[in-house]
């Protein structure tokens, strides 16, 4: 996690699955408690299930409730696929940049 005075970048380095949800929830809510804005870096997420999606929704809603911001950044291919499958891009409100194809 990298910090500045008003914001923090939290890199999720494990899969966002039911097996990691509890620890990740605590990590994200702790960052939100200390900072007015957090960026959640999803670039290293290789797998995400419904527990991971629920966690992202929870953090976004909690940030809004507290008058703070939680921004999802650097969406991995796995995250983009699940967000697209559940048609949640508009719900999150964060731009999802799709990298150019190599080759």
C-alpha positions in Angstrom: 0.0 0.0 0.0 1.4 3.4 -0.9 0.2 6.5 1.0 -0.1 10.2 0.5 -1.7 12.7 2.8 -5.2 12.4 1.5 -5.1 9.2 -0.5 -3.8 5.7 -0.6 -3.2 3.1 -3.3 -4.0 -0.5 -2.2 -2.7 -3.2 -4.4 -4.7 -6.5 -4.2 -2.0 -9.1 -4.8 -4.1 -12.3 -4.2 -7.1 -13.7 -5.9 -10.4 -12.0 -4.8 -12.2 -15.2 -3.8 -14.2 -16.4 -0.9 -10.9 -17.7 0.6 -9.3 -14.2 0.8 -12.4 -12.0 1.2 -12.2 -11.6 5.0 -8.6 -10.4 5.0 -9.1 -8.2 1.9 -12.2 -6.7 3.5 -10.2 -5.7 6.6 -7.3 -4.3 4.5 -9.6 -2.2 2.3 -11.8 -0.9 5.2 -8.7 -0.1 7.3 -7.3 2.0 4.4 -10.7 3.7 3.9 -10.9 4.6 7.6 -7.6 6.5 7.4 -7.8 8.1 4.0 -10.4 10.3 2.2 -9.7 8.5 -1.1 -8.3 5.0 -1.9 -7.3 3.6 -5.2 -7.7 -0.2 -5.4 -5.2 -1.6 -7.8 -6.6 -4.8 -9.3 -3.8 -5.5 -11.8 -2.6 -8.6 -10.0 -6.0 -10.3 -9.5 -5.9 -13.5 -11.5 -9.2 -14.8 -10.2 -12.3 -13.2 -8.8 -15.6 -14.7 -7.7 -18.9 -13.4 -6.4 -17.3 -12.8 -3.0 -14.7 -10.6 -4.6 -17.4 -8.6 -6.5 -19.4 -8.2 -3.3 -16.4 -6.9 -1.5 -15.8 -4.3 -4.2 -19.4 -3.2 -4.1 -19.2 -3.0 -0.3 -16.1 -0.9 -0.3 -17.6 1.5 -2.9 -20.8 1.9 -0.9 -19.0 2.3 2.4 -16.8 5.0 0.8 -19.9 6.8 -0.5 -21.6 6.5 2.9 -18.6 8.1 4.6 -18.3 10.9 2.0 -15.1 9.4 0.8 -13.9 7.8 -2.6 -12.9 4.3 -3.5 -11.6 4.1 -7.1 -11.0 0.8 -8.9 -7.9 1.1 -11.1 -5.7 -1.2 -13.3 -8.4 -3.9 -13.8 -6.9 -7.3 -14.6 -8.3 -9.3 -17.5 -10.1 -11.6 -14.9 -11.7 -8.6 -13.2 -12.8 -7.0 -16.5 -14.3 -10.4 -17.6 -16.4 -10.8 -14.4 -17.5 -7.1 -14.3 -18.6 -7.4 -17.9 -20.3 -10.7 -17.3 -22.4 -9.2 -14.5 -22.8 -5.9 -16.4 -21.5 -3.9 -13.4 -19.2 -1.4 -15.1 -21.7 1.4 -14.7 -22.4 0.4 -11.1 -18.8 0.9 -10.2 -18.5 4.2 -12.1 -14.7 3.8 -12.7 -13.2 3.8 -16.2 -12.0 0.3 -17.3 -9.0 0.8 -19.5 -8.5 -2.2 -21.9 -4.9 -2.6 -23.0 -4.1 -2.9 -26.7 -3.6 -6.4 -27.9 0.0 -7.5 -28.4 1.1 -8.9 -31.7 
